[in-house]
Amino acid sequence: MSRVDLVVAGGGPAGAALAALAADAGARVVVVEKQSFPRDKLCGEFVSVEGRGVLQRLGVMDELVAAGATRMDSIRLTSLRGREVRAPLPWVEGAGREAIGISRRVLDAVLLERAGRAGAEVRQRVEAIAPILEHDRVAGLRLRAVGGSGGSESLLAGVTVAADGRRSALARALHPALCDPARSAPRSWFGLEAHFDIDPQRLGRRIELHLFDGGYAGLGPVERGRANLCLMVTVRALRACGGSPDRLLSERVRRNPALAAILDDAPRATDWKSIGPLRFGVRRPTSAGALFVGDAAGTIDPYSGEGISHALRGAEMAARFALRAAAEGRVSDRLASEYRDAWLRAFAPATRRVRRIGWLLENWWIGEITGGAVSALGGRLLPSLIAATRTGTAAVPAND
């Protein structure tokens, strides 16, 4: 049975960034990821200015730009009946307002390779199936090769980090009630996503949010002249369209005239991906001596555009605590408490505020009222409510 300083379950943005930072500092790190990269993943694929700052500090922005990352500095919100408002993305002192669009297929592979270059041991197609508990505290992970016929492996670690997403195996083992629900209800949310071949001039440097009957659509440019169309839809609306994403697109989403105009004659370039039912909100950033990061710690409503940035900023925060714990050989109760408090201060207020606003997007007629109100205010509320929820201007230093 081997032992390392830090084992990270999950090789997405949170896990890979944390592993890279810890390995940069000299820690012995193992990252286990159940899939093989590069791979596609359902996501809005929008990185706000705070997240871009983390990518720059990790030294991967040039690589992402070379891979085709698109730049955005404004947002448009439209309602079902044609109301719209445009606004610049919020300005962060020392960093500007520029966000990027990049597919998870590219972003995640680049970040995981960065962790490997830093010295982390990266094991792909290996999943964490259960925590190892010693005196009711997590002391490592039980691992298993995906698709293999062999048994499991036990890996002990001074620090165990769950970065394996909203359906985290570690979170399920410790607190199953905090994870996404097992069954759906009519008002449950599902996510759908596909790429479309769209003339880049139709979007320019803009991220867009379009309301429709039963949900909302996020549309933003990514690499290779494509756009990411990510739909958040209630189960009721999806069932009304026979559970078909294409029917939902034609019967409900395209009833928004602004979105229909952009999607006009644009072919779908990828298969639909789906996930659900979904639950948004603050979960638990630490438990039983383990640290949670990214969606394992809390999931913010997708319309905020802050999911990836929260993951990256959370990784920077968690890395500081993980390195302290690794030096001590464990996550003490005091350190766990400090990490929990720091995570909640940084991310809980925005996550809860966004959740309160999110219910407005469930019903198109409320969306009409919202659209009118935002238009009347000349877009002053749009950046704070939709474009970015501010993971803190201090997230990006002045020299970024």
Secondary structure, DSSP 8 states (H G I E B T S, - for coil): -EEEEEEEE--SHHHHHHHHHHHHTT--EEEEESS-SS----S--EE-HHHHHHHHHHT-HHHHHHTT-EEE-EEEEE-TTS-EEEEE---BTTTBS-EEE--HHHHHHHHHHHHHHHT-EEEETEEEEEEEEETTEEEEEEEEETT-SS--EEEEEEEEEE-S-TT-HHHHHH-GGGS--SS--TT-EEEEEEEEE--HHHHTTEEEEEEETTEEEEEEE-STTEEEEEEEEEHHHHHHTTT-HHHHHHHTGGGSHHHHHHHTT--B-S--EEEEEE--EE--SEETTEEE-GGGTEE--GGGS-HHHHHHHHHHHHHHHHHHHHHHTS--HHHHHHHHHHHHHHHHHHHHHHHHHHGGGGSHHHHHHHHHHHHHTTTSSHIIIII---S-GGGS-TT-
